[in-house]
């Protein structure tokens, strides 16, 4: 699996980042991850972290878990309501990462 940055051609997985995380991905808002089979969210994030280590640290904590204020959706479904990091991602699916904003 190799992260890339051009348009989506199945069976790639498209990852959409919020603007707040684009600096950690060389200014890119959309990443394309090429793969030849379905993968889990954990595997996808590990591959992205290999290419963009700073982004990986913003998404996963020291124990390898999704950070509390990071929400991740596979084709619109919240992975926390599914199987978490073990949620499968099929070929051609879209992953959206959203950071929660807190304030007072």
Biopython code that builds the backbone (N, CA, C, O; Angstrom):
import numpy as np
from Bio.PDB.StructureBuilder import StructureBuilder

atoms = [
    (1, "UNK", "N", (0.853, -1.162, 0.000)),
    (1, "UNK", "CA", (0.000, 0.000, 0.000)),
    (1, "UNK", "C", (0.901, 1.228, 0.000)),
    (1, "UNK", "O", (1.846, 1.304, 0.785)),
    (2, "UNK", "N", (0.615, 2.191, -0.876)),
    (2, "UNK", "CA", (1.457, 3.369, -0.986)),
    (2, "UNK", "C", (0.606, 4.624, -1.031)),
    (2, "UNK", "O", (-0.226, 4.757, -1.928)),
    (3, "UNK", "N", (0.785, 5.577, -0.073)),
    (3, "UNK", "CA", (0.056, 6.834, -0.153)),
    (3, "UNK", "C", (0.500, 7.611, -1.373)),
    (3, "UNK", "O", (1.689, 7.669, -1.685)),
    (4, "UNK", "N", (-0.451, 8.205, -2.058)),
    (4, "UNK", "CA", (-0.178, 9.054, -3.211)),
    (4, "UNK", "C", (-1.088, 10.259, -3.146)),
    (4, "UNK", "O", (-1.861, 10.392, -2.197)),
    (5, "UNK", "N", (-1.021, 11.135, -4.121)),
    (5, "UNK", "CA", (-1.755, 12.392, -3.994)),
    (5, "UNK", "C", (-2.616, 12.741, -5.197)),
    (5, "UNK", "O", (-3.214, 13.817, -5.198)),
    (6, "UNK", "N", (-2.716, 11.919, -6.199)),
    (6, "UNK", "CA", (-3.509, 12.269, -7.366)),
    (6, "UNK", "C", (-4.949, 11.811, -7.201)),
    (6, "UNK", "O", (-5.337, 11.358, -6.125)),
    (7, "UNK", "N", (-5.743, 11.925, -8.258)),
    (7, "UNK", "CA", (-7.158, 11.569, -8.189)),
    (7, "UNK", "C", (-7.393, 10.121, -7.816)),
    (7, "UNK", "O", (-6.481, 9.297, -7.881)),
    (8, "UNK", "N", (-8.610, 9.818, -7.427)),
    (8, "UNK", "CA", (-8.940, 8.480, -6.958)),
    (8, "UNK", "C", (-9.302, 7.577, -8.129)),
    (8, "UNK", "O", (-10.200, 7.891, -8.910)),
    (9, "UNK", "N", (-8.608, 6.469, -8.243)),
    (9, "UNK", "CA", (-8.907, 5.438, -9.226)),
    (9, "UNK", "C", (-9.083, 4.146, -8.465)),
    (9, "UNK", "O", (-8.117, 3.662, -7.875)),
    (10, "UNK", "N", (-10.288, 3.552, -8.448)),
    (10, "UNK", "CA", (-10.450, 2.297, -7.718)),
    (10, "UNK", "C", (-9.363, 1.331, -8.114)),
    (10, "UNK", "O", (-8.992, 1.311, -9.287)),
    (11, "UNK", "N", (-8.835, 0.544, -7.232)),
    (11, "UNK", "CA", (-9.326, 0.253, -5.902)),
    (11, "UNK", "C", (-8.686, 1.086, -4.795)),
    (11, "UNK", "O", (-8.630, 0.627, -3.654)),
    (12, "UNK", "N", (-8.209, 2.274, -5.083)),
    (12, "UNK", "CA", (-7.573, 3.095, -4.071)),
    (12, "UNK", "C", (-8.553, 3.517, -2.984)),
    (12, "UNK", "O", (-9.769, 3.521, -3.175)),
    (13, "UNK", "N", (-7.978, 3.874, -1.832)),
    (13, "UNK", "CA", (-8.755, 4.429, -0.728)),
    (13, "UNK", "C", (-8.407, 5.904, -0.650)),
    (13, "UNK", "O", (-7.232, 6.267, -0.597)),
    (14, "UNK", "N", (-9.412, 6.746, -0.642)),
    (14, "UNK", "CA", (-9.202, 8.188, -0.547)),
    (14, "UNK", "C", (-9.356, 8.611, 0.904)),
    (14, "UNK", "O", (-10.326, 8.240, 1.567)),
    (15, "UNK", "N", (-8.395, 9.389, 1.398)),
    (15, "UNK", "CA", (-8.418, 9.907, 2.760)),
    (15, "UNK", "C", (-8.534, 11.421, 2.677)),
    (15, "UNK", "O", (-7.700, 12.082, 2.058)),
    (16, "UNK", "N", (-9.570, 11.967, 3.304)),
    (16, "UNK", "CA", (-9.798, 13.409, 3.305)),
    (16, "UNK", "C", (-9.431, 13.952, 4.678)),
    (16, "UNK", "O", (-9.938, 13.492, 5.701)),
    (17, "UNK", "N", (-8.542, 14.937, 4.682)),
    (17, "UNK", "CA", (-8.068, 15.532, 5.920)),
    (17, "UNK", "C", (-8.708, 16.894, 6.167)),
    (17, "UNK", "O", (-9.061, 17.587, 5.213)),
    (18, "UNK", "N", (-8.862, 17.288, 7.424)),
    (18, "UNK", "CA", (-9.308, 18.650, 7.715)),
    (18, "UNK", "C", (-8.149, 19.619, 7.451)),
    (18, "UNK", "O", (-6.985, 19.218, 7.474)),
    (19, "UNK", "N", (-8.466, 20.871, 7.206)),
    (19, "UNK", "CA", (-7.419, 21.871, 6.947)),
    (19, "UNK", "C", (-6.386, 21.915, 8.073)),
    (19, "UNK", "O", (-5.206, 22.155, 7.820)),
    (20, "UNK", "N", (-6.817, 21.688, 9.301)),
    (20, "UNK", "CA", (-5.917, 21.760, 10.454)),
    (20, "UNK", "C", (-4.801, 20.710, 10.386)),
    (20, "UNK", "O", (-3.791, 20.853, 11.074)),
    (21, "UNK", "N", (-4.959, 19.677, 9.584)),
    (21, "UNK", "CA", (-3.941, 18.622, 9.497)),
    (21, "UNK", "C", (-3.168, 18.632, 8.181)),
    (21, "UNK", "O", (-2.290, 17.793, 7.980)),
    (22, "UNK", "N", (-3.473, 19.552, 7.296)),
    (22, "UNK", "CA", (-2.808, 19.537, 5.990)),
    (22, "UNK", "C", (-1.317, 19.842, 6.069)),
    (22, "UNK", "O", (-0.545, 19.345, 5.249)),
    (23, "UNK", "N", (-0.897, 20.651, 7.043)),
    (23, "UNK", "CA", (0.531, 20.966, 7.164)),
    (23, "UNK", "C", (1.346, 19.699, 7.412)),
    (23, "UNK", "O", (2.475, 19.586, 6.936)),
    (24, "UNK", "N", (0.780, 18.743, 8.154)),
    (24, "UNK", "CA", (1.471, 17.500, 8.453)),
    (24, "UNK", "C", (1.468, 16.527, 7.275)),
    (24, "UNK", "O", (2.123, 15.486, 7.326)),
    (25, "UNK", "N", (0.733, 16.866, 6.219)),
    (25, "UNK", "CA", (0.659, 16.018, 5.027)),
    (25, "UNK", "C", (1.145, 16.790, 3.800)),
    (25, "UNK", "O", (0.590, 16.660, 2.709)),
    (26, "UNK", "N", (2.184, 17.588, 3.999)),
    (26, "UNK", "CA", (2.775, 18.382, 2.916)),
    (26, "UNK", "C", (1.746, 19.264, 2.215)),
    (26, "UNK", "O", (1.817, 19.459, 1.001)),
    (27, "UNK", "N", (0.788, 19.799, 2.977)),
    (27, "UNK", "CA", (-0.201, 20.723, 2.434)),
    (27, "UNK", "C", (-1.353, 20.071, 1.691)),
    (27, "UNK", "O", (-2.170, 20.772, 1.094)),
    (28, "UNK", "N", (-1.438, 18.765, 1.711)),
    (28, "UNK", "CA", (-2.473, 18.057, 0.960)),
    (28, "UNK", "C", (-3.723, 17.863, 1.795)),
    (28, "UNK", "O", (-3.652, 17.555, 2.985)),
    (29, "UNK", "N", (-4.844, 18.044, 1.171)),
    (29, "UNK", "CA", (-6.128, 17.813, 1.819)),
    (29, "UNK", "C", (-6.668, 16.414, 1.541)),
    (29, "UNK", "O", (-7.443, 15.868, 2.326)),
    (30, "UNK", "N", (-6.253, 15.848, 0.424)),
    (30, "UNK", "CA", (-6.696, 14.505, 0.030)),
    (30, "UNK", "C", (-5.471, 13.642, -0.236)),
    (30, "UNK", "O", (-4.542, 14.040, -0.939)),
    (31, "UNK", "N", (-5.498, 12.457, 0.343)),
    (31, "UNK", "CA", (-4.446, 11.476, 0.116)),
    (31, "UNK", "C", (-5.067, 10.282, -0.580)),
    (31, "UNK", "O", (-6.231, 9.954, -0.349)),
    (32, "UNK", "N", (-4.306, 9.646, -1.413)),
    (32, "UNK", "CA", (-4.766, 8.416, -2.056)),
    (32, "UNK", "C", (-3.857, 7.297, -1.618)),
    (32, "UNK", "O", (-2.635, 7.399, -1.725)),
    (33, "UNK", "N", (-4.447, 6.235, -1.126)),
    (33, "UNK", "CA", (-3.680, 5.086, -0.668)),
    (33, "UNK", "C", (-4.013, 3.921, -1.593)),
    (33, "UNK", "O", (-5.144, 3.435, -1.625)),
    (34, "UNK", "N", (-3.011, 3.488, -2.338)),
    (34, "UNK", "CA", (-3.192, 2.367, -3.264)),
    (34, "UNK", "C", (-3.049, 1.060, -2.506)),
    (34, "UNK", "O", (-2.156, 0.905, -1.673)),
    (35, "UNK", "N", (-3.929, 0.133, -2.799)),
    (35, "UNK", "CA", (-3.866, -1.172, -2.149)),
    (35, "UNK", "C", (-4.455, -2.221, -3.082)),
    (35, "UNK", "O", (-5.178, -1.904, -4.026)),
    (36, "UNK", "N", (-4.134, -3.457, -2.799)),
    (36, "UNK", "CA", (-4.630, -4.535, -3.648)),
    (36, "UNK", "C", (-5.651, -5.410, -2.929)),
    (36, "UNK", "O", (-6.100, -6.430, -3.452)),
    (37, "UNK", "N", (-6.011, -4.978, -1.696)),
    (37, "UNK", "CA", (-6.996, -5.744, -0.922)),
    (37, "UNK", "C", (-7.605, -4.819, 0.124)),
    (37, "UNK", "O", (-7.096, -3.724, 0.365)),
    (38, "UNK", "N", (-8.681, -5.253, 0.735)),
    (38, "UNK", "CA", (-9.287, -4.499, 1.830)),
    (38, "UNK", "C", (-8.314, -4.498, 3.010)),
    (38, "UNK", "O", (-7.548, -5.444, 3.197)),
    (39, "UNK", "N", (-8.356, -3.428, 3.802)),
    (39, "UNK", "CA", (-7.478, -3.286, 4.964)),
    (39, "UNK", "C", (-8.307, -2.810, 6.155)),
    (39, "UNK", "O", (-9.493, -2.511, 6.015)),
    (40, "UNK", "N", (-7.676, -2.742, 7.324)),
    (40, "UNK", "CA", (-8.346, -2.173, 8.494)),
    (40, "UNK", "C", (-7.932, -0.710, 8.642)),
    (40, "UNK", "O", (-6.953, -0.265, 8.045)),
    (41, "UNK", "N", (-8.692, 0.026, 9.445)),
    (41, "UNK", "CA", (-8.349, 1.411, 9.749)),
    (41, "UNK", "C", (-6.951, 1.459, 10.355)),
    (41, "UNK", "O", (-6.157, 2.332, 10.004)),
    (42, "UNK", "N", (-6.641, 0.540, 11.254)),
    (42, "UNK", "CA", (-5.312, 0.498, 11.886)),
    (42, "UNK", "C", (-4.211, 0.408, 10.828)),
    (42, "UNK", "O", (-3.222, 1.138, 10.894)),
    (43, "UNK", "N", (-4.381, -0.474, 9.867)),
    (43, "UNK", "CA", (-3.379, -0.668, 8.816)),
    (43, "UNK", "C", (-3.257, 0.593, 7.957)),
    (43, "UNK", "O", (-2.149, 1.020, 7.632)),
    (44, "UNK", "N", (-4.372, 1.175, 7.597)),
    (44, "UNK", "CA", (-4.368, 2.401, 6.793)),
    (44, "UNK", "C", (-3.615, 3.518, 7.516)),
    (44, "UNK", "O", (-2.777, 4.189, 6.914)),
    (45, "UNK", "N", (-3.909, 3.722, 8.804)),
    (45, "UNK", "CA", (-3.254, 4.781, 9.558)),
    (45, "UNK", "C", (-1.761, 4.505, 9.732)),
    (45, "UNK", "O", (-0.957, 5.437, 9.732)),
    (46, "UNK", "N", (-1.390, 3.254, 9.879)),
    (46, "UNK", "CA", (0.034, 2.907, 9.976)),
    (46, "UNK", "C", (0.758, 3.247, 8.677)),
    (46, "UNK", "O", (1.881, 3.751, 8.703)),
    (47, "UNK", "N", (0.130, 2.977, 7.560)),
    (47, "UNK", "CA", (0.729, 3.304, 6.264)),
    (47, "UNK", "C", (0.864, 4.815, 6.085)),
    (47, "UNK", "O", (1.887, 5.296, 5.598)),
    (48, "UNK", "N", (-0.155, 5.550, 6.473)),
    (48, "UNK", "CA", (-0.100, 7.014, 6.375)),
    (48, "UNK", "C", (0.985, 7.563, 7.304)),
    (48, "UNK", "O", (1.730, 8.465, 6.921)),
    (49, "UNK", "N", (1.076, 7.024, 8.522)),
    (49, "UNK", "CA", (2.081, 7.484, 9.488)),
    (49, "UNK", "C", (3.499, 7.197, 9.006)),
    (49, "UNK", "O", (4.425, 7.933, 9.347)),
    (50, "UNK", "N", (3.680, 6.155, 8.230)),
    (50, "UNK", "CA", (4.994, 5.859, 7.666)),
    (50, "UNK", "C", (5.414, 6.966, 6.711)),
    (50, "UNK", "O", (6.570, 7.389, 6.709)),
    (51, "UNK", "N", (4.482, 7.428, 5.908)),
    (51, "UNK", "CA", (4.769, 8.480, 4.921)),
    (51, "UNK", "C", (4.783, 9.866, 5.556)),
    (51, "UNK", "O", (5.578, 10.721, 5.167)),
    (52, "UNK", "N", (3.903, 10.092, 6.536)),
    (52, "UNK", "CA", (3.765, 11.393, 7.195)),
    (52, "UNK", "C", (3.808, 11.198, 8.714)),
    (52, "UNK", "O", (2.756, 11.172, 9.353)),
    (53, "UNK", "N", (4.997, 11.060, 9.303)),
    (53, "UNK", "CA", (5.112, 10.763, 10.737)),
    (53, "UNK", "C", (4.423, 11.798, 11.641)),
    (53, "UNK", "O", (3.814, 11.422, 12.642)),
    (54, "UNK", "N", (4.508, 13.072, 11.312)),
    (54, "UNK", "CA", (3.852, 14.088, 12.145)),
    (54, "UNK", "C", (2.338, 13.920, 12.120)),
    (54, "UNK", "O", (1.676, 14.086, 13.144)),
    (55, "UNK", "N", (1.796, 13.594, 10.966)),
    (55, "UNK", "CA", (0.360, 13.346, 10.857)),
    (55, "UNK", "C", (-0.018, 12.127, 11.692)),
    (55, "UNK", "O", (-1.034, 12.135, 12.387)),
    (56, "UNK", "N", (0.796, 11.086, 11.624)),
    (56, "UNK", "CA", (0.538, 9.887, 12.418)),
    (56, "UNK", "C", (0.450, 10.192, 13.901)),
    (56, "UNK", "O", (-0.417, 9.659, 14.594)),
    (57, "UNK", "N", (1.342, 11.046, 14.396)),
    (57, "UNK", "CA", (1.320, 11.405, 15.822)),
    (57, "UNK", "C", (0.123, 12.264, 16.184)),
    (57, "UNK", "O", (-0.315, 12.257, 17.335)),
    (58, "UNK", "N", (-0.413, 13.002, 15.226)),
    (58, "UNK", "CA", (-1.614, 13.806, 15.497)),
    (58, "UNK", "C", (-2.873, 12.940, 15.510)),
    (58, "UNK", "O", (-3.873, 13.317, 16.120)),
    (59, "UNK", "N", (-2.836, 11.786, 14.843)),
    (59, "UNK", "CA", (-4.010, 10.916, 14.758)),
    (59, "UNK", "C", (-4.036, 9.848, 15.848)),
    (59, "UNK", "O", (-5.095, 9.546, 16.398)),
    (60, "UNK", "N", (-2.874, 9.280, 16.158)),
    (60, "UNK", "CA", (-2.794, 8.178, 17.120)),
    (60, "UNK", "C", (-1.983, 8.603, 18.335)),
    (60, "UNK", "O", (-1.005, 9.342, 18.216)),
    (61, "UNK", "N", (-2.400, 8.126, 19.513)),
    (61, "UNK", "CA", (-1.661, 8.441, 20.734)),
    (61, "UNK", "C", (-0.483, 7.477, 20.907)),
    (61, "UNK", "O", (-0.216, 6.646, 20.039)),
    (62, "UNK", "N", (0.210, 7.599, 22.030)),
    (62, "UNK", "CA", (1.399, 6.803, 22.305)),
    (62, "UNK", "C", (1.112, 5.307, 22.394)),
    (62, "UNK", "O", (2.010, 4.488, 22.198)),
    (63, "UNK", "N", (-0.134, 4.951, 22.688)),
    (63, "UNK", "CA", (-0.499, 3.532, 22.793)),
    (63, "UNK", "C", (-1.035, 2.971, 21.475)),
    (63, "UNK", "O", (-1.419, 1.804, 21.401)),
    (64, "UNK", "N", (-1.059, 3.816, 20.429)),
    (64, "UNK", "CA", (-1.546, 3.360, 19.132)),
    (64, "UNK", "C", (-3.050, 3.473, 18.953)),
    (64, "UNK", "O", (-3.601, 2.942, 17.989)),
    (65, "UNK", "N", (-3.721, 4.157, 19.870)),
    (65, "UNK", "CA", (-5.170, 4.343, 19.779)),
    (65, "UNK", "C", (-5.492, 5.689, 19.129)),
    (65, "UNK", "O", (-4.705, 6.633, 19.199)),
    (66, "UNK", "N", (-6.650, 5.755, 18.506)),
    (66, "UNK", "CA", (-7.116, 6.998, 17.895)),
    (66, "UNK", "C", (-7.236, 8.059, 18.988)),
    (66, "UNK", "O", (-7.836, 7.814, 20.034)),
    (67, "UNK", "N", (-6.667, 9.227, 18.742)),
    (67, "UNK", "CA", (-6.737, 10.287, 19.748)),
    (67, "UNK", "C", (-8.192, 10.667, 20.022)),
    (67, "UNK", "O", (-9.053, 10.567, 19.148)),
    (68, "UNK", "N", (-8.435, 11.095, 21.233)),
    (68, "UNK", "CA", (-9.792, 11.377, 21.716)),
    (68, "UNK", "C", (-10.550, 12.368, 20.831)),
    (68, "UNK", "O", (-11.746, 12.200, 20.596)),
    (69, "UNK", "N", (-9.863, 13.393, 20.345)),
    (69, "UNK", "CA", (-10.545, 14.428, 19.577)),
    (69, "UNK", "C", (-10.401, 14.258, 18.066)),
    (69, "UNK", "O", (-10.595, 15.205, 17.304)),
    (70, "UNK", "N", (-10.064, 13.055, 17.648)),
    (70, "UNK", "CA", (-9.999, 12.739, 16.221)),
    (70, "UNK", "C", (-11.146, 11.794, 15.908)),
    (70, "UNK", "O", (-11.282, 10.735, 16.521)),
    (71, "UNK", "N", (-11.959, 12.185, 14.959)),
    (71, "UNK", "CA", (-13.075, 11.345, 14.522)),
    (71, "UNK", "C", (-12.773, 10.850, 13.116)),
    (71, "UNK", "O", (-12.321, 11.615, 12.263)),
    (72, "UNK", "N", (-13.023, 9.580, 12.881)),
    (72, "UNK", "CA", (-12.708, 8.975, 11.608)),
    (72, "UNK", "C", (-13.941, 8.244, 11.081)),
    (72, "UNK", "O", (-14.585, 7.483, 11.803)),
    (73, "UNK", "N", (-14.252, 8.488, 9.820)),
    (73, "UNK", "CA", (-15.439, 7.920, 9.186)),
    (73, "UNK", "C", (-15.051, 7.149, 7.935)),
    (73, "UNK", "O", (-14.255, 7.631, 7.129)),
    (74, "UNK", "N", (-15.602, 5.964, 7.768)),
    (74, "UNK", "CA", (-15.426, 5.168, 6.560)),
    (74, "UNK", "C", (-16.749, 5.207, 5.821)),
    (74, "UNK", "O", (-17.751, 4.663, 6.287)),
    (75, "UNK", "N", (-16.747, 5.857, 4.665)),
    (75, "UNK", "CA", (-17.981, 6.062, 3.889)),
    (75, "UNK", "C", (-19.108, 6.600, 4.762)),
    (75, "UNK", "O", (-20.248, 6.146, 4.666)),
    (76, "UNK", "N", (-18.785, 7.573, 5.616)),
    (76, "UNK", "CA", (-19.781, 8.252, 6.435)),
    (76, "UNK", "C", (-20.115, 7.580, 7.757)),
    (76, "UNK", "O", (-20.885, 8.135, 8.540)),
    (77, "UNK", "N", (-19.564, 6.410, 8.030)),
    (77, "UNK", "CA", (-19.845, 5.685, 9.272)),
    (77, "UNK", "C", (-18.711, 5.894, 10.272)),
    (77, "UNK", "O", (-17.549, 5.639, 9.957)),
    (78, "UNK", "N", (-19.043, 6.355, 11.468)),
    (78, "UNK", "CA", (-18.079, 6.587, 12.528)),
    (78, "UNK", "C", (-17.461, 5.257, 12.954)),
    (78, "UNK", "O", (-18.186, 4.339, 13.337)),
    (79, "UNK", "N", (-16.119, 5.139, 12.895)),
    (79, "UNK", "CA", (-15.477, 3.870, 13.243)),
    (79, "UNK", "C", (-15.638, 3.537, 14.718)),
    (79, "UNK", "O", (-15.569, 2.366, 15.090)),
    (80, "UNK", "N", (-15.849, 4.539, 15.565)),
    (80, "UNK", "CA", (-16.045, 4.258, 16.990)),
    (80, "UNK", "C", (-17.365, 3.536, 17.235)),
    (80, "UNK", "O", (-17.522, 2.869, 18.257)),
    (81, "UNK", "N", (-18.299, 3.659, 16.326)),
    (81, "UNK", "CA", (-19.578, 2.963, 16.448)),
    (81, "UNK", "C", (-19.551, 1.630, 15.709)),
    (81, "UNK", "O", (-20.545, 0.904, 15.671)),
    (82, "UNK", "N", (-18.415, 1.327, 15.135)),
    (82, "UNK", "CA", (-18.237, 0.070, 14.414)),
    (82, "UNK", "C", (-17.214, -0.775, 15.188)),
    (82, "UNK", "O", (-17.446, -1.118, 16.347)),
    (83, "UNK", "N", (-16.118, -1.100, 14.569)),
    (83, "UNK", "CA", (-15.091, -1.927, 15.209)),
    (83, "UNK", "C", (-13.828, -1.142, 15.525)),
    (83, "UNK", "O", (-12.754, -1.731, 15.655)),
    (84, "UNK", "N", (-13.935, 0.166, 15.650)),
    (84, "UNK", "CA", (-12.780, 0.994, 15.976)),
    (84, "UNK", "C", (-11.693, 0.867, 14.941)),
    (84, "UNK", "O", (-11.961, 0.909, 13.740)),
    (85, "UNK", "N", (-10.460, 0.710, 15.400)),
    (85, "UNK", "CA", (-9.325, 0.599, 14.487)),
    (85, "UNK", "C", (-9.341, -0.691, 13.679)),
    (85, "UNK", "O", (-8.618, -0.810, 12.689)),
    (86, "UNK", "N", (-10.149, -1.646, 14.088)),
    (86, "UNK", "CA", (-10.264, -2.901, 13.326)),
    (86, "UNK", "C", (-11.374, -2.835, 12.275)),
    (86, "UNK", "O", (-11.658, -3.835, 11.615)),
    (87, "UNK", "N", (-11.995, -1.685, 12.116)),
    (87, "UNK", "CA", (-13.030, -1.502, 11.096)),
    (87, "UNK", "C", (-12.422, -1.752, 9.715)),
    (87, "UNK", "O", (-11.388, -1.173, 9.382)),
    (88, "UNK", "N", (-13.047, -2.599, 8.917)),
    (88, "UNK", "CA", (-12.515, -2.855, 7.576)),
    (88, "UNK", "C", (-12.799, -1.698, 6.624)),
    (88, "UNK", "O", (-13.825, -1.024, 6.716)),
    (89, "UNK", "N", (-11.861, -1.493, 5.715)),
    (89, "UNK", "CA", (-12.025, -0.503, 4.648)),
    (89, "UNK", "C", (-11.907, -1.258, 3.343)),
    (89, "UNK", "O", (-10.868, -1.842, 3.036)),
    (90, "UNK", "N", (-12.982, -1.237, 2.584)),
    (90, "UNK", "CA", (-12.980, -1.934, 1.299)),
    (90, "UNK", "C", (-12.321, -1.110, 0.216)),
    (90, "UNK", "O", (-12.161, 0.104, 0.348)),
    (91, "UNK", "N", (-11.947, -1.768, -0.837)),
    (91, "UNK", "CA", (-11.344, -1.086, -1.967)),
    (91, "UNK", "C", (-12.298, -0.042, -2.526)),
    (91, "UNK", "O", (-13.483, -0.313, -2.716)),
    (92, "UNK", "N", (-11.781, 1.143, -2.786)),
    (92, "UNK", "CA", (-12.588, 2.217, -3.345)),
    (92, "UNK", "C", (-13.367, 3.028, -2.324)),
    (92, "UNK", "O", (-14.057, 3.976, -2.700)),
    (93, "UNK", "N", (-13.279, 2.686, -1.045)),
    (93, "UNK", "CA", (-14.019, 3.448, -0.035)),
    (93, "UNK", "C", (-13.294, 4.740, 0.312)),
    (93, "UNK", "O", (-12.109, 4.908, 0.023)),
    (94, "UNK", "N", (-14.033, 5.647, 0.937)),
    (94, "UNK", "CA", (-13.493, 6.942, 1.331)),
    (94, "UNK", "C", (-13.419, 7.034, 2.853)),
    (94, "UNK", "O", (-14.342, 6.628, 3.560)),
    (95, "UNK", "N", (-12.307, 7.574, 3.339)),
    (95, "UNK", "CA", (-12.099, 7.779, 4.770)),
    (95, "UNK", "C", (-11.996, 9.277, 5.006)),
    (95, "UNK", "O", (-11.214, 9.966, 4.350)),
    (96, "UNK", "N", (-12.782, 9.771, 5.936)),
    (96, "UNK", "CA", (-12.744, 11.185, 6.290)),
    (96, "UNK", "C", (-12.298, 11.325, 7.737)),
    (96, "UNK", "O", (-12.811, 10.654, 8.633)),
    (97, "UNK", "N", (-11.331, 12.210, 7.945)),
    (97, "UNK", "CA", (-10.821, 12.465, 9.293)),
    (97, "UNK", "C", (-11.274, 13.857, 9.697)),
    (97, "UNK", "O", (-11.084, 14.822, 8.956)),
    (98, "UNK", "N", (-11.872, 13.954, 10.873)),
    (98, "UNK", "CA", (-12.374, 15.238, 11.369)),
    (98, "UNK", "C", (-11.881, 15.408, 12.796)),
    (98, "UNK", "O", (-11.997, 14.500, 13.619)),
    (99, "UNK", "N", (-11.328, 16.581, 13.079)),
    (99, "UNK", "CA", (-10.911, 16.882, 14.441)),
    (99, "UNK", "C", (-12.035, 17.606, 15.149)),
    (99, "UNK", "O", (-12.622, 18.539, 14.600)),
    (100, "UNK", "N", (-12.338, 17.183, 16.365)),
    (100, "UNK", "CA", (-13.334, 17.877, 17.178)),
    (100, "UNK", "C", (-12.756, 19.198, 17.623)),
    (100, "UNK", "O", (-11.554, 19.320, 17.857)),
    (101, "UNK", "N", (-13.626, 20.190, 17.738)),
    (101, "UNK", "CA", (-13.205, 21.504, 18.199)),
    (101, "UNK", "C", (-13.911, 21.764, 19.524)),
    (101, "UNK", "O", (-15.133, 21.666, 19.626)),
    (102, "UNK", "N", (-13.124, 22.092, 20.522)),
    (102, "UNK", "CA", (-13.677, 22.406, 21.842)),
    (102, "UNK", "C", (-13.392, 23.864, 22.159)),
    (102, "UNK", "O", (-12.386, 24.420, 21.716)),
    (103, "UNK", "N", (-14.244, 24.454, 22.895)),
    (103, "UNK", "CA", (-14.032, 25.849, 23.263)),
    (103, "UNK", "C", (-14.960, 26.232, 24.381)),
    (103, "UNK", "O", (-15.810, 25.448, 24.803)),
    (104, "UNK", "N", (-14.798, 27.403, 24.842)),
    (104, "UNK", "CA", (-15.648, 27.809, 25.937)),
    (104, "UNK", "C", (-15.855, 29.277, 25.999)),
    (104, "UNK", "O", (-16.560, 29.764, 26.883)),
]
sb = StructureBuilder()
sb.init_structure("model")
sb.init_model(0)
sb.init_chain("A")
sb.init_seg("    ")
for serial, (resi, resn, name, xyz) in enumerate(atoms, 1):
    if name == "N":
        sb.init_residue(resn, " ", resi, " ")
    sb.init_atom(name, np.array(xyz, "f"), 0.0, 1.0, " ", f" {name:<3s}", serial, name[0])
structure = sb.get_structure()
